[in-house]
């Protein structure tokens, strides 16, 4: 993309913007190389070496002591909880990676996962540690030539929620990181899907009837809706319909609107202001959605290559009267018959697990249903929607696409930076199976050092360079799956209850396939739990240049290195205490012994 990449000219002759572009290009190449390594590791995931060596060979984000820790200076990074990076910082380990699991996935003894797919993800991704160590070594001279002691972190986030980051480091918040909800992943997956699929028209239909106000439902519906809305890109269009006995389009719009920041903010406010009331009328919700879609068919507007209708509810329709599934299916089929984009429209439905009516509607309209419970995570709803569109996009034409995100605030350390990422697939099957995304970070303070200036000007420069590096994928329009592919998507996203056609047996090409012959998976993944229950500062804070934690940090970075030893300080404090007591005793004219005083009675007053 750029003739300056990889040191083609003397670095000292370049302007800061050119050096930054060069650095960003190197990160793109490194991310694609890491993507290749993860895909290769996945293809070997069932080997005895991958699974047998995984037992007690991974490092947990909060409980594990790392084998080769070092405490870098502020030139590399600053862990603010440990100080300013001058005398104190946080420990890193460039020999191993760290595994982070959302708390809900670490459901076994010792915070181990029990899901075989997640265990496989952790085990096969561990095989890339040597690749990353070698990659970092090969890049040393590149970073040094550009005056950078900083080595950008690299990581893999699985579609199942498992996450691995290199170099290894402790986490301040345990079990709180789900890569699927982070800015770098959200930038990579929806952006890639939108560009590769020619953009989407999305109508989000959300139940706002009285029953939604019970228990967990309103919060789940609102949070899931916000995340879906936030994931849309400038290539997409959106409308939000809320319904109870009647339905209305949020924002007063009558058509789909371009997913601009202004539009998305209007829709998010409408979600926040939901006040459940009344009964549940499915027909009203779907009718308003199709009105919006048909109003958007004029030549100026579109339609886009793919249309998604997302219907979120809890209970069966109960207004007007007992409206059955057949009536709703017939209504939707009638609307589809007069809708120009019917062939590219996919319906996604979400409801409580016992809602048989909506499951029947989903099967009758070639849709995909996913059940919701009080343990359902927002990311599950969001990822079910996006993973459908990712299924058909692992084609060779789009293999080397990367996506940039930021500037945004990182989860670790709370500092701002940018990320570049690429999607990971199993490309040995057709269609390719979406596995997750890899990425790399670059912090804003290092960017500002390269540019020689900071603040808003630096961020604008970064955005300009990111825009110039943007890839343009080959568009696949529309995305449609064969019947058994649709069944596979149903089972993958919603489990056995989501399956409609029992005759589809050969669906393994669309689903993650568990390793055959593996009756027992590793049940204890962590190398050790030596730091279990210790605070973050006790696990990570260290003196620069050392390899172990230090109880003197962050104190000495805040107040400076004391000139006296601890024993000398103790002696001075004791002497001061004794001196103060002697002064007090003399002042009050008391009879004193060491650390024990008895005040004298006053003389009688002379008449």
Secondary structure, DSSP 8 states (H G I E B T S, - for coil): --TTTTT-S-GGGS-HHHHHHHHHHHHHHHHHHHHHHHHHHHHTTTSHHHHHTTTT-B-BTTT---SSEEE--TTT---GGG-SSSSEEEEEETT--EEE--TTT--SGGG----HHHHHHHHHHHTTHHHHHHHHHHTHHHHHHTT------EEEEETTS-EEEESB---SSTT---GGGSHHHHHHHHHHHHHHTT-EEEEEEEE-SGGGGSTTHHHHHHHHHHHHHHH--TT-EEEEEEESSSEEEGGG-SS-EE--HHHHHHHHHHHHT----S---HHHHHHHHHHHHHHT-STTT---SEEEEEEE-SS---SSS---HHHHHHHHHHHHHT-TTGGGEEEEEEEETT-HHHHHHHHHTT-EEEEE-TT--HHHHHHHHHHHHHTT---GGGTT--EEEEEEE-TTTT-EEEEEEEEEEETTSSS-EEEEEEEEEEEHHHHHHHHT--HHHHHHHHHHHHHHH--------S----HHHHHHHHHHHH-GGG---TT----GGGS----TT-S---S--BS--TTTT--HHHHHEEETT-SSB-TTTTHHHHH---SS-HHHHHHHHHHHHHHHHHHHHHHTTEEEETTEEEE--------
